[in-house]
Amino acid sequence: MNHTTHNVPRRLIVRRIAMAVSMVPMLLAGHAFAQQIASHTYHLGAAPLSQTLLEIAKESGTLVSFDESLVKSVNSAPVDGTLTPQQAIDQALQGTGLERVTTTSGAITVRRIATTASKSGGAASAQATGAAATDTATDASLPIISVAAQRDSGGNGYVTESSSTLTRTNTPISATPNSISVVNAAVIQSQADQSLVDILRNVAGVTARPGPLGVPTFALRGFPGATILTDGMQTSANSELTSSSLTPTIAISSVEVLKGPAAILAGDAPAGGVINVVKKTPQADPFHEVQLSYGTFGDVTASLDSTGALTKDDRLMYRFILSDEQAGQNSGGYDGKRNYYFAPTLEWKDRTTDLTVGYSRSVTSNPVPSYTIGKATGGFVADGFDHPLGNPSDGFTGRQDDVFYKLEQKLGDHVTFVSRADYIDSQQLQRAWTPVTLLSGNSGVFMGFDTSENVYNLSLENYVRAKYDFGPVKTTTLVGWDYQQSHYNEFEWNDGGEIAVIPNVYAPGSFPTLNSDGSGLAGVVRGSITVSGLFLQEQANYGRFHVLGSIRNSQFWNTNELQSIYNSVDTTTAGRGWHQSAWTPNIGVMYDLTEDVSAYANYMRGYMPNAATTYTGAYLAPETSEQAEVGVKGSFLDDKLTVTGSAYRISYNNQNVSDPEHPGFYIPVGGAVSRGFELEVAGQVAKGLNVIGSYTYNDYVQGYSPGAKVNLPHNSASLWTTYNFQTEKLQGLGVGLGLYYTAGQAVGYTSNYRIPAQLETDVGLFYRKKKFGLNLSVKNLFNRNLYYSSTTSDYIPMGPTRTVLLTGTYDF
């Protein structure tokens, strides 16, 4: 596209001019042109656009000017490769609604992309934002979602170009030699996701296992108990209640999944990997969004997301998110969920300092999820139960207060100091009847579970980040220390452990009421868990080569105290504490085969401290893991479509299981090996057609018992695709289709119980025009019986029945 200089706004203000050579007033146009055609190597992650433009200007020695008001609060796309200044700026401007213009004097500036309507003298185009314009007519190829979702997703639809989870730096995913999956706000909103379980259906290698008390766990690449982080920080070491599990989807910018042992991030990370929930942050460019949704079982949610600048210079920004959800009941007949979330955040940002402080309060009440039970004769109750197997109020309730800060302070041109802290005070109550045997005819045996817990968790992280160029080699070095301490008080009530034999589980209302007589305290477990680590990380880029290496030393301490109260007699037994430590190295290498395709390989190690004891009283050896992975990453169709394929082998050692001869104790049984292949795709395959999909093959073998059934599917796949109609009459209207497949899998360790292969079908209908949007979502369209993975045949969690949700958004 050709442009003449008279199209450049006359009010353009040169706010910052960065040059790698001396600024000579008599700069000649020919000299500027010569500078602009020279290529330079760039490795810039997504960042404020003004910052990226300055980096390009400084690196190339090119005169770059821009209107500060035009680029404020706009984030650039990552810039990576050997490029001319023009090419680098074009990469940075992708998805911003801005374009590059070169003046007759050789200087470079940026301006808004003119829409067809504005060129023809029609209605004025919608104002471009940090991600996209508010009117879908500006770009009918992007998913039909709200302005907020586009901004928080970087304005690139379903494609996420950078991640800070693994490296603690905003590094392009295409330049990271590890398998990292990201589901951004654009995907989350288009699918009308309501939980972390919904979001993670899009990620290869993830298996969800909702618990009997309403709190899910996740297995990654076959290994259970994946660590869940919030903004890269561990928020709980001993509690089911985590900041991530209570964050409503309107407050989530993205969910990032790092596959394989990730000791550099979490010293005691499981072998499969970690899940990081990234929350939305303040932005200077103001916008406000209200959401109201109504769905099946009387599920009503009202939410507000508001952000903007509090000072004229845009240095002080805020974000305020409020969400309130209530439902009448769930498909199992239990009382409906109640979730309240309140989160104000402030951020101060200038050229040298970036300080964020925030607070959130979460109050939740989650009912026992729908489940079914195996029969003693084999098989299970296929349809589950439409009434509570217990009391309607059974489930999981909690309250959590979270205070945090993050400081990034530049100490010079090359060095930045980063300090973070997060303090959480949480209280929770878990009360329900849970099955402990298979059904014998109509009869079942259940145990009462009645436990409350207080947890106080402090997480700290401090490190220095240094960036240097040594000729063609560009390096980023991190040296740091992190620390986490959790104090917990667990209270066991007298009716916990009570056994109820139910003659007919199909008859509603046949369970005793837990704690109906105000029964007293049976026991208290108090203790603390402390994790401390020193880490060193190095990133280096040389031409087509990218290297990422790290090493960490982790220290673990655990203390506990058991207090028992029976018949008003208080006896206290001090538990033994233990201390363990580990060194965990990681290394990854990537090579750019072409401009669009890269190959990588990595080796990662993990470590899990072991508090289990043998019958003799000795602690078992720590559990260790290691991963070898190779993969290919590609970016196609002008970076609108990304594809990642990976093959891996993870070995797990010193696994322990319950001692069959001495209940309450454990024995070492060797380890397990997980091998597999994963394929993921995200982006735009044609104008208006957007997809995110995955395929997983996983072969998990337990070395100590190769013949035992593995409670995981060998094959699973997902596909979510949306299409925005391109004709003028249907502009603003879109449709979506989701397919989620899971192969058959064993439940328990015999052949008597098996979940059949299943396919869930979701559909969506969208309409968006200017500030208004509607999203009609139907999950499990054909109302099939769906089941989640389970390791025991007396508890098999069930997926959603047909669920309809209508969501309206209004931006102002």
BAVEXDREN-885301 format. One record per residue (C-alpha): residue in one letter; x, y, z. Coordinates in steps of 0.2 Angstrom, whole numbers, plus 5000, padded with zeros to 4 digits. Example, Ala and Ser with C-alpha at 12.3 -4.5 7.8 and 13.67 -1.06 7.14 Angstrom:
BAVEXDREN-885301
A506249785039;S506849955036;
***
This chain:
BAVEXDREN-885301
M500050005000;N500750174995;H500550325006;T501050515003;T501650625016;H500150735017;N499250585025;V500350595041;P499450695055;R500150865057;R499950855075;L501250715076;I502350745091;V504050675092;R504150615109;R505650505109;I507050475096;A508250345099;M509850315088;A511250195089;V512450325081;S512650515085;M511150625082;V511850745069;P510650885065;M511150885047;L510550705045;L510350675026;A508950575019;G510150465009;H511050415025;A509450375034;F508950265019;A510550175020;Q510350135038;Q508550075035;I509049945023;A510349865034;S509749715043;H509949685062;T509549535073;Y508149565085;H507449455100;L506049565107;G504649495116;A502849575116;A503049745126;P502249915126;L502349975108;S503350135112;Q504650035121;T504849915106;L504950055093;L506350135104;E507249975105;I507149955086;A507750135083;K509150115095;E509749955087;S509650005069;G510150195071;T508550235062;L507550395065;V505850335072;S504550465078;F502750435084;D501250515093;E501350465111;S499450475112;L499250355098;V500350215105;K499950225123;S499350065131;V499649975115;N500649815116;S501849765102;A501949595094;P503549505097;V505049545085;D506249405081;G507449375067;T508749465056;L507649605049;T507749775041;P507049915053;Q505549925042;Q505249735043;A505549745062;I504249885064;D503049795053;Q503149635065;A502949745080;L501349825073;Q500449665069;G498749665077;T498849835084;G497749925071;L499250035066;E500450045051;R502150105046;V502450265036;T504050325029;T504250515026;T505150595012;S506650635024;G506850455028;A506050455045;I504850315050;T503250355059;V501650255063;R499750295060;R498150205061;I497550095047;A496150175038;T494650075036;T493650055020;A492250155027;S493350305031;K494150305014;S492450315006;G491850455017;G490650345026;A490450315044;A492050345054;S493050195058;A493150125076;Q494650185086;A496050065086;T496449995103;G497949895110;A497249745102;A495849785090;A494549905085;T492949905095;D491849885079;T492049705071;A491849795054;T493649845057;D494349665055;A493049535051;S494349395052;L494649405071;P493549305083;I491949395087;I492349435105;S492349595116;V493649735116;A494249675133;A494649495127;Q495549565111;R496649685121;D497049555134;S497449425121;G498649545111;G497449575097;N498049415088;G496449305089;Y496849135096;V498749155093;T499849195108;E501549245103;S502549265119;S502549185137;S503449225153;T503049065162;L504648975160;T505949105157;R505249245168;T505549355153;N504249395139;T505049275127;P504249235110;I503549055111;S504349025094;A506049055102;T505848945117;P506548765116;N505148695127;S503348635124;I502248785131;S500348785127;V499348945130;V497448975130;N497149165129;A495649275134;A494949265116;V494749075116;I494049085134;Q492749205130;S492249135113;Q491948965122;A491049045136;D492248945148;Q491648955166;S493148855175;L494948795173;V494248625168;D493348705153;I494948805148;L496148665149;R495148555137;N496048645123;V497748585129;A498648425123;G499248315137;V498048375151;T496848255160;A495548335172;R494948235187;P493648335197;G493648275215;P492248215226;L492148385235;G492148495220;V493948535218;P494848475202;T496548405200;F497548385184;A498648255176;L499948315164;R500748195152;G500148055163;F500748115180;P499448175193;G499448325204;A500048465192;T500648615201;I499448765198;L500348945199;T499549115199;D500549245189;G502049125190;M501949115209;Q501448965220;T499949015230;S499748865241;A500848715247;N499548625257;S497848675253;E496548615240;L495948805239;T497148895228;S497049075220;S496948995203;S495448885207;L494449035213;T494849155199;P493349185188;T493649175169;I493249365167;A494849405177;I495949285167;S497149345153;S497749175148;V498149005155;E499948935151;V500448755153;L502248715153;K502548525150;G503848415159;P504748435175;A504848625179;A505948635194;I506548805189;L504848875192;A504248775206;G505548675216;D504448535220;A503548525203;P502748355198;A503548265183;G502148315171;G502248505172;V501448655179;I499948765175;N500048955176;V498449065177;V498949235171;K497749375178;K497249535169;T498349685173;P497949875172;Q498049965156;A498150155153;D496950165139;P495250165147;F493950035144;H492549965154;E491549805151;V489949735159;Q489449555157;L487849465162;S487449285159;Y486049165162;G486148975160;T485448805164;F485048775183;G484748955185;D486549005184;V486649195184;T488349285184;A488549475184;S490349545181;L491249705179;D492949735171;S493649915172;T495349985168;G496150155164;A497350285170;L497150385186;T498450525181;K498550635166;D500350565162;D499650385162;R500850325174;L499650275187;M498350145181;Y497050035189;R496049885185;F494549835195;I493649665192;L492049615201;S491049455198;D489549375207;E488849205202;Q487449105209;A486548945203;G484948855209;Q485748685209;N486848565199;S486448415189;G486648305204;G485348395214;Y486548475226;D486348665231;G486948775217;K488648855217;R489049035224;N490549125219;Y491049305223;Y492649385217;F493249565221;A494949625214;P495649795213;T497449825206;L498549975204;E500049995194;W501350135193;K502450135177;D503750255171;R505350235161;T506350155176;T505050085188;D503549965186;L502649935202;T501049835204;V500049805220;G498449715222;Y497149625232;S495849505229;R494449425239;S493649255234;V492149175243;T491549015236;S490348875239;N490448725227;P489248575228;V489748395226;P489948375207;S488948245198;Y489748065199;T489247885197;I489747725206;G490347555200;K489347395203;A490047245212;T489547145198;G490447255185;G490047405175;F489347565183;V487747665184;A487847745167;D486647885170;G487247935187;F486048005200;D484948155198;H484748175217;P486148205231;L487048055238;G487148145254;N486448315260;P485948455247;S487148575255;D488648455254;G490248515246;F491648635247;T491548805254;G492948935256;R493549115258;Q495249175253;D496149345254;D497649375243;V498849525244;F500249545232;Y501549655224;K502749655209;L504149775207;E505349795191;Q506649925194;K507949965180;L509649985187;G510450035171;D510350005152;H510649815155;V510149765172;T508349755180;F507949705198;V506349605200;S505449575217;R503749495220;A502749435235;D501049355238;Y500249325254;I498649225256;D497449195270;S496249055267;Q494848965276;Q493948815269;L492648675274;Q492448515266;R490948415271;A490048275261;W489648095260;T490847995249;P490647815243;V491947695250;T491347535242;L490547475225;L488647455224;S487947285230;G486247285221;N485447445227;S486547465243;G488047565246;V489247605260;F489747795262;M490947885274;G490648055281;F491948185277;D492048335288;T493548445289;S493948625290;E495648705287;N496548875289;V498048905278;Y499249055278;N500449055263;L501849175259;S502849175243;L504349285239;E505349295223;N506849415220;Y508049405205;V509149515194;R508949505175;A510449565164;K510349585146;Y511949595136;D512549585118;F514249505114;G514449545096;P513149425087;V512749335103;K511249405114;T511149345131;T509849365146;T510449305163;L509349285178;V510049255196;G508849245210;W508049165226;D506349115230;Y505449065246;Q503848995251;Q503048955268;S501348885272;H500648865289;Y499148755291;N497848705304;E496748565299;F495248525310;E494448355310;W492648345317;N491848195326;D490748145312;G492148135300;G492447955297;E490647905301;I490047755291;A488247755283;V487547595275;I486247655263;P485047515258;N484447605242;V485547735234;Y484147775221;A482947835235;P483248025239;G483448085256;S484147935265;F485748005272;P486048065289;T486448255291;L488348285295;N488748395310;S486848415314;D487148405332;G488648515333;S489748375337;G491448425344;L493248425338;A494148255336;G495848305331;V496948445324;V498448435313;R499648585313;G501148615303;S502148705291;I503048685274;T504448785269;V505248785251;S506848895247;G507748895231;L509248975222;F509248985203;L510249035189;Q509549045171;E510449085155;Q509649125138;A510749155123;N510349185104;Y511549175090;G510949185073;R509749035071;F510248955087;H509248985104;V509848905120;L508948905137;G509848825152;S509548835171;I510048755187;R509148765204;N509548715221;S507948685232;Q507848655250;F506248585259;W505748585277;N504148505284;T503548505302;N501848445309;E501048425326;L499548305329;Q498348355343;S496948235348;I495448275359;Y494348135365;N493148145379;S493848315384;V495648235385;D496948335376;T498448235370;T499748305359;T501048215349;A502448315341;G502748255323;R504548235316;G505048365304;W506148325289;H507348415278;Q507748375260;S508648455246;A509048435227;W509948505212;T508948515196;P509748565179;N508748595163;I509448635146;G508548665129;V509148705112;M508248775096;Y508748795078;D507748895065;L507648785050;T506748925040;E506049095044;D504448995049;V504948835056;S506048785071;A506648625079;Y507048605097;A507648475110;N507748485129;Y508148385144;M507348435161;R507448365178;G506148375193;Y506148335211;M504748295224;P505148285242;N504448135251;A503648135268;A502947955267;T503647835280;T503947655280;Y503347535294;T505047555302;G504847735303;A506047785289;Y505647915277;L505647855259;A506947925246;P506348085236;E505448055220;T506448115205;S505948135186;E506848175170;Q506148225153;A506948215135;E505848305122;V506048345104;G504848455094;V504548565079;K503648745080;G502948835065;S502148995061;F501249015045;L500049125035;D500949285040;D501049225058;K499249205059;L499349015062;T500448925074;V500848735074;T501848635087;G502248455087;S503248365101;A503748195106;Y504348155124;R504848025137;I504748055155;S505447935168;Y504847945186;N505847865200;N505647815219;Q503747805217;N502847745233;V501247655236;S500247605252;D501047455261;P499747315259;E500347235275;H500447395286;P499047515283;G499547695285;F501347665279;Y502147655262;I503447555252;P504547605237;V504047515221;G505147585208;G504447715195;A503447745179;V503847795161;S502747905151;R503047915132;G501948015120;F501648135105;E500748295105;L500148415091;E499348585094;V498748715082;A498048885085;G497549035074;Q496749085058;V496648965043;A495649075032;K494849245033;G493549235047;L493949055051;N494849035068;V495348865076;I496248805091;G496548615092;S497548475100;Y497948295098;T498748185112;Y499448005112;N500147955129;D500847785134;Y501047775153;V501847625160;Q502047575178;G503647485180;Y503247405196;S501647325189;P501647325170;G500047225169;A499047345180;K497747455171;V498247635168;N496847755172;L497147875157;P496647875139;H497947835126;N497147955113;S496248115115;A495948265104;S495048435104;L494448555091;W493648725093;T493248825077;T492348985074;Y491749075058;N491349255056;F490149285041;Q491049405029;T489549475019;E488949645023;K487249595028;L487849465041;Q489349555047;G489549545066;L488749365066;G489749215069;V489549025074;G490648905083;L490848715084;G491848615097;L492248435097;Y493148355112;Y493648165110;T494348045123;A494747865120;G494147735132;Q495047705148;A495147595163;V494447635180;G495347555194;Y496547415191;T495447275184;S494547245168;N492847255176;Y492647445175;R493047545159;I492447715153;P491947705135;A492647815121;Q491647985121;L491448135110;E490748295117;T489948425105;D489848605109;V489048745098;G489048935099;L488149075091;F488849255092;Y488349425087;R489349585090;K489049765084;K490049905091;K489949905110;F488649765112;G488949575111;L487949415113;N488549235115;L487449085115;S488448935120;V487748755121;K488948625129;N488648435126;L487348475113;F486748295111;N486648275130;R487748115130;N488348035146;L490148105149;Y491448045161;Y493048115168;S494548015171;S494547915188;T495747805197;T494447715208;S492847625202;D491847685217;Y491947865212;I491847915193;P491548095190;M490348145176;G490448285163;P489148415161;T487348375154;R486748485141;T487148655147;V486448825139;L487248985143;L486749155136;T488049295139;G487849485135;T489249605135;Y489249795134;D490849905132;F490950085137;
***
